[in-house]
Amino acid sequence: MVRVKFRYLLGHVRWQTTTKMNSLDISGIYHYLKNSVKLNFGEYAICRLGWTLNVKQYNPLTGLFIVRCSRSQMRQVWLSLTLLDEINSQKCAISIIHSAGTIRSCNLQAIKHTNSSLLVAKSLIQIKNEKEKYQKKKNKKKKTKKKKNKYLPNTLVKKNKSKK
Amino acid sequence: MSEYNPTLVSLNDFLNSRTKELKKLRSELNTRRGNCQLTQTLPKHLRRRTMSHDIHRVPYRMRKHIEKEMGKNPPRKSKLKSRQSRRKPNNMLKEYERRSKKHVWLETHIWHAKRMHMHRLFGYKLAYRTNEKLLRGCYKLAARSSVIYDESYYQCYECVAKQQNLITFFSKLIDNQSGINFKTIGNRLFLRGNRQGSSRIILDREKKVVCPFRFIWDYIPFDSNIEEYKNKTRKIWIWIHPACRTLLVDLINSLNTKNYISFHELENQPCRFSIIGPSSINVLQKVLWFDFEKDNEKEKEKEKEKEIIKDNAMETETETETETETETEEDSALKKRTMVWKSLKKINKPASLLEGCILSLDVINPKEFTVKRAREREQEFQFHQKNLTRIEKDKYEKLSKKIQYKWSSEFSKSKLWDKQTRKKLLNGIERTNKKIDEEASKKLFPNVRSSKAYPNQKIPVLIVQTAGSKTLGFGSGFDVIIPKGYAKQFWVALVHSGAVPIGMRERHRIETETGRRFFPDDFIEAPSFYQSATKLIVSEKESQKWEKTHKGKRVNYKKFGINSPFFPDFSSLLKSSTNHNNDNDKDTDNSNNNNSKNTNQIQTTQYTNTFNVEFVENINSLKTNIDSESFIPITITAIQKGSLKRNAHLYFPTKDESNKITKKLKFNQKWSKNDNHCLVGFITTGMFSLARGCGFAIGFIRKKDLIKNQNACKNSIVLVRNTNGAIFYPAKFEFCKN
């Protein structure tokens, strides 16, 4: 039997403002996605997609999502996702990280993505810590150093003269 | 795009959200689920087919998890136990009993089920036909050798009351018109209990439902006076067909309001086999064996002495007389029965005995000895005659004459009438087949007849003669009545000795060959006519076959003017008042010009219809009451070639046609739409009779048409048209007497 084949697209949403978009749901993304497909490719494309179009996962905190579509219509969905400007009257930018035949490989890629972002954060924190250390050290050294004054009396200075 | 990069990031939120996501993703990766079930996550070499409904096939580690999943949609719990426990012998017996509650099984059911086609009829599972082709062959077997049929589905009822009360009670019920050989229960022939009688009961006077039955009286010694027993309590045993059982019971309970009679079903009903054919004597003598060796030895000694004395001087008959006086009644009865049993060898056919005579024997279980195959009658007869001595021949000749003309009631005394003996026999099947086989294996010469080892284990058996046709005695035989529990052993022994087992279809055939009607297929006057095998099995099959075939390749019954091709529709005859005019014929044909489905509907609505049947000796003795609509049973024999088939239509010929037929001129007449012949009746069973060499059938004619066409009926000719054609076959008819 011939199987129906899908493609899963891993994507990342970035918002212009820093407001939390917890109200956005899977159904909301599906709605806006469908509209963008209709805008860009027409109703024929929607009919061809049909029931295969589906938003599988979405994390509002991180902005990662997985979208399913049929194999033949993958490019159209990808395009429509990148051309999505606005969601819930808020400007956003969607970038697609990975496309795969199974959700499992998309999840693997999502792990890599988060790891990389965590590493970046980690490195930034390290840099910050090092900077702080360096500054601390600096401040310490300044305090210990004192310059000699020529014009101070010698009486304070001890002379170790040998008797001739 | 760099616009959408956040300028400020809170580390805590950033890190927390990402760590949570990571955890979730890693947990999902570890569990390889998706849309599949837990059982599918196992590697392939651990998966089993029945894991979905049988937890024991799942590895132990995963059972708890899978039970939770199953809890949502639990599998259907099969009430069946494991196959091993189901197939244990105790459980097999229980399953047989469970299955047999709906449709009762006879004792020989399992034996029959392996060799015959079983059908559900009258609340029982009965053998309809054998797996072999025996329709034509059963005639040969019944004419020359012997044939056996299991009749134990006939119900036996017991009536206990004073003799006079019984006679008066049943005289109300019995049909006075039950044929020419009509005999009541109170007839002197049957009162002593030495002969079986048959008659017909009216079960419903309004609808005129009639059903045949057989009866046997209790034993009375032959010396006593019958009139002394008028006020003494006596018993009757009645055998009735199970289709009419409920009607009988309701009738008698309604009439027996004051407990005039005690009427109840016999406890531990005996089984009944009917053996038909001339060599039924041989078959029975091989199987039914009791200890007459002692008598044999004594007799041989006596005969030797007699021969010696004869050669020298006088005969010594006085010695035999004195010896009989000292013997007890039982021994004398035993002797008589042995002599009767032996003298049966002299008789050629069972038809030469008196009709319905009864013999009782105490017989040894045939399981305990091997039964040899019986020879056919002619061979046995010649062989027997050679080995007889002169004195024995004379004795047997005298006895055979006595038996043929007189049958004393001593021969019919038996222990089967006793309730307690029947109980003991049932409960005391201690000697099961296993034990018998075990003991036989220890002996040197197993399965040799010796009653000395088992003197107390004797089974009382009744043998009843059944009459056949009156011309040649075809269809005569014996009915064997056996107590409950021993049917299978006797059946197997009888079959091994040479009696060929048959089903209901073959039995029906043999009955029609004798010229008698077979209940319930030929009895219109009972509602069991619509429960018979011909209606339920044969006609349904034919109708289904006809509906499946293509229109162009099947018989067009509409064109031939046949409204009910698969089952006779007598009610349509009653509706049409006068069938003489052409207009009425057309009306009836056109009004009922329906498809086969409509005819089937008509038949099913008139399920409980019964029709009045009258018996007639001659045309002159016909009653002139035209108001009563009734049918007369007739037997039809074809004059020219042609086999008469079931559901054929009967017509009366015109004067010219009857003259042609009597003068043996050519007669080629075909049916057409504008036909002048009037429909008169139908055939219920038809066939080519091998005994007569021509077509033969049993049918019914309307009385009105007979009375009106008396002139035409002088030659007693009738035209027969089969359902599959338009040709008229000329035939002669006679009035049926049963």
Interface residues (C-beta under 8 A of the other chain):
Chain A: R14 W15 Q16 T18 N59 L61 T62 L64 K91 C92 A93 S95 I103 R104 N107 L108 A110 I111 T114 N115 S117 L118 A121 I125
Chain B: M1 E3 Y4 N5 P6 T7 L8 L11 D13 F14 L15 S17 R18 T19 K20 E21 L22 L25 R26 E28 L29 R32 G34
